[in-house]
């Protein structure tokens, strides 16, 4: 069984940027996390440290949503003070310029993570964090582009949900034109998107996966 994190290491992990996974800590703390496979040192200057997918899982273990009766993930409920893109279906949170700045900052941070973790510095292709946080990554791309998430209950707006398929999320939007706009946004953000029809309801929805090449 793996040794539990020390209190100091846990603080470093908990304080990581929720989108990029960038870490701040002493050299000893960061080196210990690297040895445990929870962080990596970026090879390019300034050689910052970032959480690995395993580190992200430890950081977010307390916030993992459970499956619903239909097998789709419900809307995530982020911890207080932690940024989370709106996946649709949550209670309405703060809006206005402050939220807009927060979302844009998170999107720019994600593009920087793409640049730093891609061998060729490409920002048009999803990174490892996005592949292990599919719902949040797709929702961030949509919210950053100005799409409106759905509120609680039925109504207009997008909803991003997990699917049984590996590396794929479903995006629901009752307005056909808005659904096509969501598809275009995800394609520009580096996702492969196809439109499908739900067999029981005949509702149209998107199936989106991070593009690899």
Protein Blocks (a to p, Z undefined) as FASTA:
>chain_A
ZZdddfklmmmmmmpcfklopacddfklmmmmmmnopaccdfbdehiacddfklmmmmmm
mmpccddfkopacdddddehiacddebhiacddedjklmmmmmmmmmmmmmmmmmmpmnl
pakbccfklmmmmmlmmmmmmmmnopacddehjdedddddddfbehiacdddfblklmmm
mmmmmmmnopacdddddfklopacddddddfZZ
